[in-house]
Amino acid sequence: MHQRSSVTELVTSLRADLDRYSPGGKLPSSRVLVERFRVSPVTVSRAIAQLAAEGLVVTRPGAGAFRAQPRTEPSAPGDTSWQEVSLSGDGGPSAVPRTVDASGVLVTLAAPPPGVIEFNGGYLHASLQPERALSAALARAGRRPGAWGRPPTDGLPELRSWFAREIGPAVTGADVLITAGGQSALATALRALAPPGAPILVESPTYPGMLAVARAAGLRPVPVPMDAEGVRPQLLADAFRATGARVFVTQPLFHNPTGVTLAPSRRPEVLAIARAAGAFVVEDDFARRLVHDDAGPLPEPLAADDPDGVVVHVCSLTKVTSPSLRVGALAARGPVFERLRAIQVVDSFFVPRPLQEAALELVGSPSWPRHLAGVATELRHRRTAMATALAGELPALVPPHLPAGGGSLWLPLPAGGAGTETDEPAVVSAALRSSVAVAPGRPYFCAEPPAGHVRLSFAAVSGPAEIAEGVRRLRSAWEGLVARPADPAGGREG
């Protein structure tokens, strides 16, 4: 039995047995619990620790675990309605209104109910994560001298140099700041580059987490349309002129959600347009290590050929390892580097040293290239499996573009004909009723979307068999929608 499952089952059993003991009564010893439930001592230890964290038991070193005293009834809640007035003011009549909407991010972070296939996930499935290598790296890191001491505020020099080599020869370790993952790096970059109330240009569609960060900082995202070769340069130039923006945020490699890669001919053009506008380009290079093994040679990051310091580069180890290895990097040249550093120090002081040491151990180990190669192969298998299943089961939802990197497919929804109900909210809801979770497309647009979309993740599931079953359920949901007759009064029958 899986360790996590064993712990959960033991906690459930022990919680049900607690009524047999009076407050302060001693629970059976660990040895007795191991024999009774036929689990390992580690499972018993973790279960008791969870019950202690819930306040149900108290542990005493050398004595054992005891039932905790009953909790007192909580006092009546106070009146917090005054906060609505305070928060709605948000700084007075001249302040820029801010919204903190995490709904688009939570879609990919919240675990679905049991039995629901996770086509909306944002991270690698556990079977693709290098858990053994991470555990070994963390253990080795813990034995390093000074591993629990305070790290340099900019990050460990060796880790900064490693990221610099990954970005390109024009970048040095002195140009790199270690961050707590890519999301933190994006937040730091946007706050450093644009004041509240300022417009920033973003690809349309784009990553909802970046839009949430921008709006929380009081910025105004302005969409710039894309096509099959990435952002459209002429429209980008027009947007700079129309808005006076000084920031453009882009994902030029395996863009989320479309999977598109910026065409080679457009790369220098985008940088030249930004340079002429006196603007920065924030390059979110989140998917470089999620390349598929049939992709061919990858273009270098935009930051690799940027003598004028136009590009602020963001990258991370999180996506290709584990959601909890929140180690990333910001790279920039010129005066902006000092502003990025100052904001990061004020916000978080530094990234915990054990995580940085573990990251160094991981990327320097022989298992690292093997892991990257394995992920590249498995993601290609899953992508092909999902595309094949869609073509066979749901030809109406075949994606217009098959990415060579990343972990998802972007599907435009066909316009519904008479008597159909295939709008985006209906599709998402119907899919969930069929026990498959998909990500709605609306959060990926900062303005009105041109059409309905859904995003399907093939990285967050266990493999081709689960993908096939998920698409089968999605077909069932889709057929139920298109077959439902319209109510003459404007509603739906049933």
C-alpha positions as CSV (number, residue, x, y, z in Angstrom):
1,M,0.0,0.0,0.0
2,H,1.2,3.5,-0.8
3,Q,2.7,5.2,2.3
4,R,0.4,8.3,2.1
5,S,-2.7,6.0,1.8
6,S,-1.5,3.9,4.8
7,V,-1.1,7.0,7.0
8,T,-4.5,8.3,6.1
9,E,-6.2,5.0,6.9
10,L,-4.4,4.7,10.2
11,V,-5.3,8.2,11.2
12,T,-9.0,7.5,10.4
13,S,-8.9,4.3,12.5
14,L,-7.1,6.0,15.5
15,R,-9.4,9.0,15.3
16,A,-12.5,6.7,15.6
17,D,-10.9,4.9,18.6
18,L,-10.2,8.0,20.6
19,D,-13.5,7.9,22.4
20,R,-12.4,4.7,24.1
21,Y,-9.9,6.8,26.1
22,S,-10.6,9.4,28.7
23,P,-8.8,12.7,28.4
24,G,-5.2,12.2,29.4
25,G,-5.5,8.5,28.8
26,K,-2.5,6.8,27.2
27,L,-2.8,5.3,23.7
28,P,-1.2,2.0,22.8
29,S,2.5,2.1,22.2
30,S,3.9,2.4,18.7
31,R,4.9,-1.3,18.8
32,V,1.4,-2.4,19.6
33,L,0.0,-0.2,16.8
34,V,2.5,-1.6,14.3
35,E,1.4,-5.2,15.1
36,R,-2.3,-4.4,15.3
37,F,-2.6,-2.5,12.0
38,R,0.3,-4.2,10.2
39,V,2.0,-1.0,9.2
40,S,5.5,0.3,9.5
41,P,6.8,2.3,12.4
42,V,7.2,5.3,10.1
43,T,3.5,5.1,9.2
44,V,2.6,5.0,13.0
45,S,4.9,8.0,13.7
46,R,3.3,10.0,10.9
47,A,-0.2,9.2,11.9
48,I,0.4,10.2,15.6
49,A,2.0,13.4,14.4
50,Q,-1.1,14.2,12.3
51,L,-3.4,13.6,15.2
52,A,-1.2,15.8,17.4
53,A,-1.3,18.5,14.8
54,E,-5.1,18.3,14.9
55,G,-5.0,18.7,18.7
56,L,-6.5,15.3,19.3
57,V,-3.5,13.8,21.0
58,V,-0.5,15.0,23.0
59,T,2.9,13.3,22.7
60,R,5.4,13.2,25.6
61,P,8.9,12.1,24.7
62,G,9.8,8.8,26.3
63,A,6.2,8.4,27.6
64,G,4.0,8.0,24.5
65,A,0.9,9.5,23.1
66,F,-2.1,10.6,25.2
67,R,-5.6,11.7,24.4
68,A,-5.8,15.5,24.6
69,Q,-8.2,17.5,26.8
70,P,-11.5,18.3,25.0
71,R,-11.5,21.6,23.2
72,T,-13.5,24.4,24.6
73,E,-16.3,25.7,22.5
74,P,-15.2,28.7,20.4
75,S,-16.6,32.1,21.4
76,A,-19.2,33.8,19.2
77,P,-17.6,35.3,16.1
78,G,-17.1,39.0,16.1
79,D,-18.4,41.6,13.6
80,T,-16.0,41.9,10.7
81,S,-18.4,43.7,8.4
82,W,-16.4,46.9,9.0
83,Q,-13.7,45.5,6.8
84,E,-15.8,45.9,3.7
85,V,-15.7,49.6,4.0
86,S,-12.0,49.7,4.7
87,L,-11.0,47.4,1.9
88,S,-13.3,49.1,-0.7
89,G,-11.6,52.4,-0.1
90,D,-8.2,51.0,-1.0
91,G,-6.3,54.2,-0.6
92,G,-8.7,57.0,-1.4
93,P,-10.4,58.4,-4.5
94,S,-7.2,58.9,-6.4
95,A,-5.8,55.4,-5.8
96,V,-5.7,52.7,-8.5
97,P,-8.3,50.0,-7.7
98,R,-6.7,46.6,-7.1
99,T,-8.3,43.2,-7.4
100,V,-6.9,40.0,-6.0
101,D,-8.6,37.2,-8.0
102,A,-6.9,33.9,-7.6
103,S,-9.7,31.9,-9.2
104,G,-7.7,31.3,-12.4
105,V,-4.7,30.0,-10.5
106,L,-6.7,27.9,-8.0
107,V,-8.2,25.9,-11.0
108,T,-4.8,24.3,-11.4
109,L,-3.8,24.2,-7.7
110,A,-6.9,22.7,-6.1
111,A,-7.0,18.9,-5.9
112,P,-10.1,17.5,-7.6
113,P,-12.5,15.2,-5.7
114,P,-11.6,11.5,-5.5
115,G,-12.3,9.7,-8.8
116,V,-12.1,12.8,-10.9
117,I,-9.5,12.7,-13.7
118,E,-7.2,15.8,-13.4
119,F,-7.1,17.3,-16.9
120,N,-6.8,20.7,-15.2
121,G,-3.6,20.2,-13.3
122,G,-0.6,22.5,-13.6
123,Y,2.2,20.3,-12.4
124,L,3.8,16.9,-13.4
125,H,2.0,13.8,-12.1
126,A,3.7,12.2,-9.1
127,S,5.0,9.4,-11.4
128,L,6.9,12.0,-13.4
129,Q,8.4,13.8,-10.4
130,P,12.0,12.8,-9.4
131,E,11.0,11.9,-5.8
132,R,13.9,9.7,-5.1
133,A,16.4,12.1,-6.6
134,L,14.8,15.0,-4.6
135,S,14.9,13.0,-1.4
136,A,18.6,12.1,-1.9
137,A,19.4,15.7,-2.8
138,L,17.7,17.0,0.2
139,A,19.5,14.5,2.5
140,R,22.9,15.4,1.0
141,A,22.1,19.1,1.2
142,G,21.3,18.8,4.9
143,R,24.7,17.4,5.6
144,R,26.5,20.3,3.9
145,P,28.4,22.6,6.3
146,G,26.2,25.6,7.1
147,A,23.2,24.2,5.3
148,W,20.8,25.8,7.8
149,G,22.6,29.1,8.0
150,R,21.6,32.3,6.4
151,P,22.3,32.3,2.7
152,P,23.4,35.4,0.6
153,T,20.4,37.5,-0.1
154,D,21.0,37.2,-3.9
155,G,21.2,33.4,-3.6
156,L,24.1,30.8,-3.4
157,P,26.8,31.9,-5.9
158,E,27.1,28.3,-7.3
159,L,23.3,28.2,-8.0
160,R,23.3,31.7,-9.6
161,S,26.1,30.6,-11.9
162,W,24.3,27.4,-12.8
163,F,21.2,29.3,-13.8
164,A,23.4,31.8,-15.8
165,R,25.0,29.0,-17.8
166,E,21.5,27.6,-18.5
167,I,20.3,31.0,-19.8
168,G,23.2,31.7,-22.1
169,P,26.9,32.8,-22.4
170,A,26.0,36.5,-22.2
171,V,24.6,36.1,-18.7
172,T,26.8,35.8,-15.6
173,G,26.0,34.7,-12.1
174,A,26.2,38.4,-11.1
175,D,23.1,39.0,-13.3
176,V,21.0,36.4,-11.5
177,L,18.8,36.5,-8.4
178,I,17.5,33.3,-6.8
179,T,13.7,33.4,-6.2
180,A,11.1,31.3,-4.5
181,G,9.8,29.9,-7.8
182,G,8.6,31.4,-11.0
183,Q,5.4,33.0,-9.6
184,S,7.4,34.9,-7.0
185,A,9.9,36.0,-9.7
186,L,7.0,37.3,-11.9
187,A,5.6,39.3,-9.0
188,T,8.9,40.9,-8.2
189,A,9.5,41.8,-11.9
190,L,6.2,43.4,-12.4
191,R,6.4,45.4,-9.2
192,A,9.9,46.5,-10.1
193,L,9.1,47.6,-13.7
194,A,5.7,49.3,-13.5
195,P,4.0,51.6,-11.0
196,P,0.4,51.0,-9.8
197,G,-2.0,52.2,-12.5
198,A,0.4,51.6,-15.3
199,P,-0.5,49.5,-18.4
200,I,1.5,46.4,-19.2
201,L,1.2,44.5,-22.5
202,V,0.5,40.8,-22.4
203,E,-0.1,38.1,-24.9
204,S,-3.7,37.1,-25.5
205,P,-4.3,34.5,-24.2
206,T,-1.8,34.3,-21.4
207,Y,-1.0,32.7,-18.1
208,P,-3.7,33.5,-15.4
209,G,-1.2,33.6,-12.6
210,M,0.6,36.5,-14.2
211,L,-2.6,38.4,-14.8
212,A,-3.5,37.8,-11.1
213,V,-0.1,39.2,-10.0
214,A,-0.5,42.2,-12.3
215,R,-3.9,43.1,-11.1
216,A,-3.0,42.6,-7.4
217,A,-0.2,45.2,-8.0
218,G,-2.7,47.7,-9.5
219,L,-1.5,47.3,-13.0
220,R,-3.7,47.3,-16.2
221,P,-3.0,44.3,-18.5
222,V,-3.6,45.2,-22.2
223,P,-3.9,42.3,-24.6
224,V,-1.8,41.8,-27.7
225,P,-3.1,39.1,-30.1
226,M,-1.1,36.1,-31.1
227,D,-1.1,33.7,-34.1
228,A,0.6,30.4,-34.9
229,E,4.0,32.1,-34.8
230,G,3.6,33.9,-31.5
231,V,2.8,37.5,-30.7
232,R,2.1,39.7,-33.7
233,P,4.9,42.3,-33.9
234,Q,2.9,45.1,-35.7
235,L,0.1,44.8,-33.1
236,L,2.8,44.9,-30.4
237,A,4.2,48.1,-31.8
238,D,0.7,49.6,-32.1
239,A,-0.1,48.7,-28.5
240,F,3.1,50.4,-27.2
241,R,2.2,53.6,-29.1
242,A,-1.4,53.6,-28.0
243,T,-0.8,52.9,-24.3
244,G,2.6,54.2,-23.5
245,A,3.3,50.9,-21.7
246,R,6.9,50.2,-20.6
247,V,6.5,46.4,-20.0
248,F,5.7,43.5,-22.3
249,V,5.3,40.0,-20.7
250,T,5.8,37.1,-23.0
251,Q,6.2,33.3,-23.0
252,P,8.2,32.8,-26.2
253,L,8.8,29.1,-25.8
254,F,5.8,26.6,-25.6
255,H,3.5,29.4,-24.6
256,N,0.8,28.7,-21.9
257,P,-1.9,27.9,-22.9
258,T,-1.5,27.7,-26.8
259,G,1.9,25.8,-26.9
260,V,3.1,28.2,-29.6
261,T,6.8,29.1,-29.9
262,L,7.8,32.6,-31.1
263,A,9.0,32.4,-34.7
264,P,12.8,33.0,-35.2
265,S,12.1,35.9,-37.5
266,R,10.0,37.6,-34.9
267,R,12.4,37.3,-32.0
268,P,14.7,40.2,-32.9
269,E,11.8,42.2,-34.1
270,V,10.0,42.0,-30.7
271,L,13.2,43.1,-28.9
272,A,13.7,46.0,-31.3
273,I,10.1,47.1,-30.9
274,A,10.5,47.1,-27.1
275,R,13.8,48.9,-27.2
276,A,12.4,51.6,-29.4
277,A,9.5,52.1,-26.9
278,G,11.9,52.3,-24.0
279,A,10.3,49.2,-22.6
280,F,11.3,46.0,-20.8
281,V,10.4,42.5,-22.0
282,V,9.6,40.1,-19.2
283,E,10.5,36.6,-20.6
284,D,8.7,33.9,-18.7
285,D,10.8,30.8,-19.8
286,F,8.7,28.4,-17.7
287,A,8.6,25.4,-20.1
288,R,12.2,25.0,-21.4
289,R,12.8,21.9,-19.3
290,L,9.4,20.5,-20.3
291,V,10.5,20.0,-23.9
292,H,9.3,16.8,-25.7
293,D,11.9,14.5,-27.2
294,D,10.7,15.1,-30.7
295,A,11.1,18.9,-30.5
296,G,14.4,19.4,-32.2
297,P,16.9,22.1,-31.3
298,L,15.4,24.8,-29.1
299,P,15.9,28.6,-29.6
300,E,18.0,30.3,-27.0
301,P,16.2,32.5,-24.5
302,L,15.6,36.1,-25.6
303,A,17.9,37.1,-22.7
304,A,20.8,35.2,-24.3
305,D,21.1,37.9,-27.0
306,D,20.3,41.1,-25.3
307,P,23.2,43.5,-24.9
308,D,21.0,46.5,-24.0
309,G,19.3,44.9,-21.0
310,V,15.8,44.9,-22.5
311,V,14.9,41.4,-21.2
312,V,14.2,40.5,-17.6
313,H,14.3,36.7,-17.7
314,V,12.2,34.4,-15.4
315,C,12.8,30.7,-15.1
316,S,12.3,28.0,-12.5
317,L,13.0,24.4,-11.5
318,T,9.5,23.8,-10.0
319,K,7.6,22.7,-13.1
320,V,10.0,19.9,-14.0
321,T,10.6,18.6,-10.5
322,S,8.0,19.2,-7.8
323,P,5.5,21.8,-6.8
324,S,7.4,22.1,-3.5
325,L,10.8,22.7,-4.9
326,R,10.1,26.4,-5.2
327,V,13.5,27.6,-6.6
328,G,13.7,29.9,-9.6
329,A,15.7,32.8,-11.0
330,L,15.5,36.3,-12.2
331,A,18.1,37.5,-14.6
332,A,18.6,41.2,-15.6
333,R,21.3,43.7,-16.5
334,G,21.7,47.3,-15.6
335,P,20.1,49.5,-13.0
336,V,16.9,47.4,-13.0
337,F,18.8,44.6,-11.2
338,E,19.2,46.7,-8.1
339,R,15.5,47.4,-8.0
340,L,14.7,43.7,-8.4
341,R,17.1,42.8,-5.6
342,A,15.6,45.5,-3.3
343,I,12.0,44.3,-3.8
344,Q,13.0,40.7,-3.2
345,V,14.9,41.5,0.0
346,V,12.0,43.6,1.3
347,D,9.4,40.9,0.5
348,S,11.1,37.7,1.6
349,F,14.8,38.4,2.7
350,F,16.0,35.3,0.9
351,V,15.1,31.8,-0.4
352,P,15.6,29.2,2.4
353,R,19.2,27.8,2.1
354,P,18.2,24.1,2.4
355,L,16.1,24.4,-0.7
356,Q,18.9,26.1,-2.6
357,E,21.4,23.5,-1.4
358,A,19.0,20.7,-2.4
359,A,18.5,22.3,-5.9
360,L,22.3,22.4,-6.3
361,E,22.6,18.8,-5.3
362,L,19.9,17.8,-7.7
363,V,21.1,19.6,-10.8
364,G,24.6,18.4,-10.2
365,S,23.7,14.8,-9.8
366,P,23.9,12.1,-12.5
367,S,20.1,11.6,-12.1
368,W,19.3,15.1,-13.4
369,P,20.0,14.5,-17.1
370,R,18.3,11.1,-16.8
371,H,15.2,12.8,-15.3
372,L,15.0,15.4,-18.0
373,A,15.3,12.8,-20.7
374,G,12.6,10.7,-19.1
375,V,10.2,13.6,-18.8
376,A,10.8,14.6,-22.4
377,T,9.9,11.1,-23.6
378,E,6.9,10.7,-21.3
379,L,5.4,14.1,-22.1
380,R,5.6,13.3,-25.8
381,H,3.9,9.9,-25.2
382,R,1.1,11.6,-23.2
383,R,0.7,14.4,-25.7
384,T,0.3,11.9,-28.6
385,A,-2.1,9.8,-26.5
386,M,-4.3,12.8,-25.8
387,A,-4.3,14.1,-29.4
388,T,-5.0,10.6,-30.7
389,A,-7.9,10.0,-28.3
390,L,-9.4,13.4,-29.1
391,A,-9.2,12.7,-32.8
392,G,-11.0,9.4,-32.4
393,E,-13.5,10.3,-29.7
394,L,-14.1,14.0,-30.1
395,P,-13.1,15.3,-33.5
396,A,-14.9,18.5,-32.8
397,L,-12.3,19.4,-30.1
398,V,-9.1,18.5,-32.0
399,P,-6.5,21.1,-31.1
400,P,-5.3,23.4,-33.9
401,H,-1.7,23.1,-32.7
402,L,0.3,20.2,-31.2
403,P,3.0,21.7,-29.0
404,A,6.5,20.2,-28.8
405,G,6.9,21.2,-25.1
406,G,4.8,21.9,-22.1
407,G,2.1,19.8,-20.6
408,S,-1.3,20.7,-22.1
409,L,-3.4,21.2,-25.2
410,W,-5.5,24.3,-25.9
411,L,-8.9,23.5,-27.5
412,P,-11.2,26.1,-29.1
413,L,-14.8,25.2,-28.6
414,P,-16.9,25.1,-31.8
415,A,-19.8,27.5,-32.1
416,G,-23.0,25.8,-30.9
417,G,-25.7,25.4,-33.5
418,A,-29.4,25.6,-32.9
419,G,-30.5,23.4,-30.0
420,T,-27.0,22.9,-28.6
421,E,-25.3,24.0,-25.4
422,T,-21.6,24.0,-26.0
423,D,-20.5,27.3,-24.4
424,E,-17.5,27.2,-22.1
425,P,-19.1,27.1,-18.6
426,A,-21.5,24.4,-19.8
427,V,-18.7,22.3,-21.1
428,V,-16.6,22.7,-17.9
429,S,-19.6,21.8,-15.7
430,A,-20.7,18.8,-17.8
431,A,-17.2,17.5,-17.8
432,L,-17.0,17.7,-14.0
433,R,-20.3,15.9,-13.7
434,S,-18.7,13.1,-15.8
435,S,-15.8,13.0,-13.4
436,V,-13.2,14.8,-15.5
437,A,-11.9,18.3,-14.5
438,V,-10.8,20.6,-17.3
439,A,-9.6,24.2,-17.1
440,P,-11.9,26.9,-18.6
441,G,-10.3,29.3,-21.1
442,R,-11.8,32.5,-19.8
443,P,-9.2,33.2,-17.1
444,Y,-6.4,33.2,-19.8
445,F,-7.8,36.4,-21.3
446,C,-7.5,39.8,-19.8
447,A,-10.2,41.2,-22.1
448,E,-13.3,39.6,-23.7
449,P,-12.2,36.3,-25.3
450,P,-12.8,35.8,-29.0
451,A,-14.3,32.4,-28.4
452,G,-14.8,29.7,-25.8
453,H,-11.8,27.4,-25.0
454,V,-10.8,24.7,-22.6
455,R,-7.3,23.6,-21.6
456,L,-6.5,19.9,-21.1
457,S,-3.4,18.9,-19.2
458,F,-1.7,15.6,-20.2
459,A,1.2,16.2,-17.7
460,A,-0.9,15.9,-14.6
461,V,-2.3,12.4,-15.2
462,S,-0.7,9.0,-14.7
463,G,-0.4,8.0,-18.4
464,P,-2.1,7.0,-21.7
465,A,-4.6,4.8,-20.0
466,E,-6.0,7.6,-17.8
467,I,-5.9,10.0,-20.7
468,A,-8.0,7.6,-22.8
469,E,-10.5,7.2,-20.0
470,G,-10.6,11.0,-19.4
471,V,-11.3,11.7,-23.1
472,R,-14.0,9.0,-23.1
473,R,-15.7,10.7,-20.2
474,L,-15.3,14.0,-21.9
475,R,-17.0,12.6,-25.0
476,S,-19.9,11.4,-22.9
477,A,-20.3,14.9,-21.4
478,W,-20.0,16.5,-24.8
479,E,-22.7,14.3,-26.4
480,G,-25.0,15.0,-23.5
481,L,-24.7,18.7,-24.2
482,V,-25.1,18.7,-28.0
483,A,-28.1,16.3,-27.7
484,R,-30.1,18.4,-25.2
485,P,-32.9,20.2,-27.0
486,A,-33.5,23.9,-26.3
487,D,-36.4,25.0,-24.2
488,P,-38.8,27.2,-26.2
489,A,-38.7,29.7,-23.3
490,G,-34.9,30.1,-23.6
491,G,-33.8,27.6,-21.0
492,R,-32.9,23.9,-21.2
493,E,-35.2,21.0,-20.9
494,G,-34.7,18.6,-17.9
